[in-house]
Amino acid sequence: MPVSDPRTLALEVLLDVGRGAWGDESLAKALDASALQGADRGLATLLVYGTLAWQRTLDHTVEAFASRPVERLDPCVLIALRLGLFQLGILDRVPAYAAISTSVDLVRSRTKSAAGFVNALLRRAQREGLVPPPSSPTDTRLGIATSHPDWLVSMWRGELGEAETEALLEADNQAAPTAYRALGSTSVEDVVAALSARGVTAEKGRFGARALVVAGAVQTAAGLTVLQGEASQLVVEMLDLQPGWRVLDACAAPGGKTAYIAELVGDAACVVAVDPAPRARERIEASLGAAGIAAGVNIRNQDLRAFAAATTGDPLFDAILVDAPCSGLGTLRQHPEIRWRREVSDIEQLAERQRSILDDAASLLRLGGRLVYSTCTISQRENEEVVGDFLASHPDFRCDRVDALPPHIAALCDEEGALRTFPHRHGLDGFFAVRLVRRD
């Protein structure tokens, strides 16, 4: 029978995430297969994202009250406790009796012997509240209070400073807006009006040329919009593409940026999308289809270095997008589990891969051409340092001037032409991008 209880669905999704699934994908599949409607779908979504985001804060209380590490608890029991504590200590709209009784019921239906333990712990939390973090060290205090790992708090404090880091940590636990890109030549204002006629509340995005923000999670309006984050759109717009250009999307899957590129350069252009990931072709084709792009994109499911070696002597590209694989630390509102899956050692490994991809892509750019390097992370090692290393070893490249960028992009850039967006400053995912030019 399809699941008809939001807490049961949240438990199943969180168990799936614990086995390695991605929260957004697992939740979408579970909701599609469920009998949940309206407010119940919203509650299930809130429980999944909120419990993942606040996991460390919740586990701090579990360990204090249970007097044992969370790793020693049965996964079902631990997740039921997290769900109950999230409703008791973070949400303010669920009555305490409902938060406790439903969590106990979740456990009783699977691990009956643990029901009393869950009931006792949650009732104590009802009386005493969540256990506060220790006053020191600072990284641990902030990490428990805002539910981030110590290494990430430490890195951001060193890169951004104390006040910026605290604001960013708090913003990471807020719901991200649902952003779309308006398709075709219809103005964003007209698309907003068309959506309104369908009963969908939307408004023009603050920064993107074709961005709009929709109230709540709704299905894409076929022919009018596609789901795409506003910061993701800005990265493509930074290229300032012209009709007929030959363009390479060097790290193309899942294809949202590829589709935008194809729309901007038109049918007469040549767009090549390269990505070695399994199912990359399938995912890119799906994104192109959703955007109404029927032809004009050559998809190559292969390694970029192999592609570069095979294109020797072919015409070079006018523009290249390198949206590099990264730690994803700018997307914690949409993918809260990333903070628990990354380690500090991942940063250097990713930076090494990014340098290699950027080197390979640069060899395919014509003289006078432009290359945008971007990530969806907040990490100087993957951003500023990768670009600095590249420029030091490629004297034929330079960062483009700020006044050469599209005005709406330049407004978000520093004096060196680097675009940086942040959840706490702009309400956008944390992206970094620079436009590099190959000297004539």
N, C-alpha and C positions, 0 to 999 in steps of 0.2 A: 504494500500500500504506500502511496506517496506520503512523505512526511508532512504533517499538518501542524506541528508545534515548532515555533521558532527556536526555542532553546535546545530541543533535540537536534534540529538541523545545525545549529551553531556548534554543538558538541561534536557532531560527526565531521563537520568541516575542520574544526580545530584538531581533531585526531588525525585527519588526513594531512594537515599542514605539519603536524608532528612527525609524520612519515616522509616528509620531504616535498609535498605538494605546495604550490603557490596559493596563497589565500584567495586572491581575486578570481583565479581560474576555478578553484574548487568550489567557492561560494556560488559563482555563476552557474556552474553545472548543477549544484544541489538545488538552487532556487528554481531552475528550469524544470527539474524533475519533481518538485514538491507541489503541494496543494496550497501553499501560502499565498496570500493576497494582501495588498494594501499595507496596513500598519504592521502586520506580522512579518512581511518581507523586510520592512524597514528595521524592525527590532532585531531580526536575525542578522542583518548586515551590521548593525551597530554593535551587537554582541561579538561578532567575529572580529571586526576591525579593532574594537575597543579592548577586547581581551588580549589580542596580539600586541597592541601598542603598549598597554600597561602591564605587560607580563612580569617584568622585574619588580615593579612596585607591589604587585599582588603576591608574588612568590616570597617577597621579604616578610610579609605578614604570615603566609602559610608556614614558613620555616620557623618563625618566632613562636607561633602558637602550637605547632605540631612537634617542635623540638627535634626535627630531623630534616635532612636535605630534601629538596623536592625530587631529586633524582631517585629517591628510594620509594616514592609513591607510585601507585598504579596510574598509568596515563589517564585513564577515564576519571579516576578520583581527583587527580590534580586539576584536570580541565574543569570538572564540575565545581571545584573550589574556586578556581579563577573566575568562572562565570558568576558564581555567587558573590564573591568579593567585589568584582567589578560593578555589579548592580548595587551592592550595599555601600561601597566606598567611593565610587567615581560617579555613577549616575545619580540623578536626584528625582527620577520620575517613577521608579519601581518601588512599591511598598516593600518593607523589609521582610514581612511574612511571605510574600510571593517570591522574593529572591531566594530565601532559605528553603522553602518547601519545594520549589521547582528543582533546585539543585540537588536536594536530597532524593527527590523522585528519579532524577537522571541516574544517580548512582544505584539506587535500589533496583532499578530495572536491569542493571548490568552486573553490579558487584554488591549484592544485598548486605554482606557483612560489614561493608564500609559506610553504610548509611548513617549509623549513629555517630561515627567519627566526623563525618561531614556536617551533620547537624550541630554537633557540639562546637566545632571550630567556627562555623558561621554565626552561631548565636553569641559566641564570645566576641567576634568582630562587630556584631550589632551593638553590643554593650560598650566596647572599648574603642571601636574605630580601627582604621588601618594603623599598623605600627609605623611610627615616623622613622626616617633614616637617621643614622648617626650624624653628629655635628661635624665630624671630620673623618677622613680627609675630604677635601672639596669634591674631587672627582666622584667618590663614592656617594657623598651626600646628594649631589646633583643627579648622579646616575640612578639612584633609588627613587628620589623624589619625582623625576621625570621619565623614569623607565628607559634608560639608555645604558649600554655597557661603559665601564670606566674608560677604556682605551679611546672610545669615540669622544666622550666628554673631554678627555685630556687633549686630544688632537685638535678639536674645535676651539678649546680655550687658548691653545697656543697660536692658532691661525686667525681667530676672529676676536679674541678678547673675551672677558668675563660677561659683560652685559649682552653682547651680540649672541654669545653661546646660550645664555639662559633663555633669551627670546626665541632662538631657533629650537631649542629643546622643547619648549612649551608648544610652539607652533606645530612640531612634528606629530603631536597627539591630537591635533584638530582634524576634522574631516576636510578632505580636499574638495574643491568645487568640481562639478561635472562640466568639462569643457568640450566644445565641439568646433569643427571647422566648417564654415559655410562653403558649399560647393558651387562651382561654375562662376558665371559672371554676375549672378544676382547679388545685389548689395546685401550686406549683413543686416541692415535695417529692414529690408524687405523679407529676409529669411526670418527674422525675429517676428515680424508681423504675421507671416504664414504659420509659424509655430503657434503663435497666440490664437490664431483662428482654429487650430487643432486642440486648443485647451492646454498648451504647454507654455509655461512662463519662462522666458529667456531674455537675456540682455547682452548687448555688445561687450566683448572682452575689453579689459583696460589697456592692453598693449598690442596684441596681435592684429594684423590687418584684416584677417578673416575669422577671427575668434569670436565665439559667443559662449556664454555661461548659462546653463540650464538649472533651474531649481529642482533639486532631487535627481535621482538616477532614473533616466527614461531611455527608451529605445531610440536608436538613431532614426531620424526621419529620412527615409530613403529618397534620394534625389536632391535633398536639401542640405543635409549635414552628414559628417562622419565624426566619430569619436576621436579626438586628438587633443592632448594637453596644450595649453596656450604656449608654454615655454618651448615645447617641441615644434610648434609652428614658427616661432621666432627664429629658431636655428635655420630653418629652410629659407625664411625671408631674409636672413643675413647674407645669403648668397647673391641676392638681387639679380635673379636669373632673367635672361632675355629670351624671347621666342626664337626657336631654331637652334639653340645652343646644344652642344654635345656634353652631356652631364653624366658623371659617375656617382652613384650612391655606394660607397665602399663597404659599409656595414649595414646592409639594407633591412634585414628582418626586424620586426614583423611587416614592414612595408608602408607604414603611415606616412613617413617622410618621402618615400619613393613616389607615392601617389600624388602628394602635393607638388613635388618636383615636376612630374609628368604633366600635371595640369598647368603649371606656370610656363613651361617651355613649349607646349603645344604639340600637335600631331606631327609636325614637320621635323621635330627635333629627334635626337637619339638619346635615350636614357638607358643606362646600363646599371643593373642592380646586382651587386655581388655580396654573397654571404655564405659561409661554409656550414652553418648550423643545420642539423637534421630538420627536415620539414620546412626549410627556409622558403623554397619555391612555393609550396602550398600556402604558407602564411602570407607571402608577398602577393600572390595571385588573389587571395581573399581580400586583402586590403585594397588592391587595385579595383577589384570588382565592386566593393562597397562604395568606392569613390566614382564609379562609372568610367573608369579608364579601361578601354577595351583593347588597345593596341599601343605600340610605340615604346614598350619597355622590354629590354632584353635581360632576362633573369639568368644569372649564373650562380648555381649552387656549388661554389668552390672557394678555395682559399685565395685571398687577395694576391698573395705572392705568386701563386701559380697563374692567376689571371694576368698579372702584370708581365710575367715571363712569356705568356702566350700571345700578348698583344704587341710585341716588338715590331716596330715598323708601321703599326696602324696609326691613324690620326689621333693626336692627343686630345684630352678633354679640355673644354673651355672652363668647366667648373667641376669641383669635386666636393662631396660631403663625406667627412669622416666622423660619423657619430659613434665614437669608439665604445667597445665593451668596457664597462666600468663597475665600480662598487655599488652604484645606485643609491648612494647615501642622500641624494637630493629628493628621493621619492618615497621617504618613509611614511608619509601620510597615506599613500596608496598601497605601499608594500611594507607594512610595519615589521613583518618577520625578517626583513633584510638585516635589521640591526642585530638580530640574534644569530644570523648565519655568517656574517662577515667577521674577520679577525684582522688585527693590525698588519699581519704578514701578507694578507691579500692585497693590500694597497701597492706594495712594491712589485709584486708579481703582475698585477694589472698594468702598472705604469710601464713595465718592460714590454708587455704586449702592445700597449698603446704606441710606444715609440716605434716598434717594428711596423705596425699597420700604417702609421703616419709616413714613415720612410718609403714604404711600398707605394702608397697612394701618390706621394709627391712626384715620383718618377713618371707618372701618367698625366701630369698637368702641363699644358702648353705654356710657352713664354707669355707673360701678361695675364695668364689665367688666375683664377681665384679658388682657394681651398678653405673651407670652413672645418675647423676641428672643434668638436663639441663632446661634452659628456653630461650625464644627468647625476653628477655627484658633487659633493662639497669636500674637496680634498686637494690641497695645493700640489701634492705629489703627482696626482693624476691630471692636473690642469696646468697651472702656471709652470711647474717644473718640467713637464713633458714638452710644452711649447718652447721653453727656454733652451732645453737640450736640443730640440730640433733646429731652432734658429742658429745655435752655436755651430752645428755641423752642416748646415745648409745655407751658406752665405748668399745663394741666389734667391732666397726667400726673405720676405719682410712682413711684419704685421701691417695690415692696411690702416690708413689714417681714419680717425673717427669721423672726420667731415666727408669721407668718401662713402660711408655707410648710409643706408636708408635712415631718414631722420628718426623714425619711431624705434629703430634699433639703437642708433647712436645715443638716444636719451637714456638707455639702460647700460651704457658702456663707460668704462673708466677712460682716463686720458690716453692709455696705451691701446685702446680699442677692444678691450676684453669685456664681453657681456657676462654678467653674473646676475642670476635671479635667485631669490630666496623665499621660502614660505612665509617668514616673519616680516619681510620687507614688502614683498609684492603680492603675496597670496598665491604665488606660482611655485611649481616644483623647483628644486635647486639645480639650475643648469649653468654650465660654463661654455663659452664659445669665443673663438677668435677667427678672423678672416685673414688668411695668409695669401700673399700675392707673389707669384714667380716673376722675378725681374726680367724685363726685356733685354 
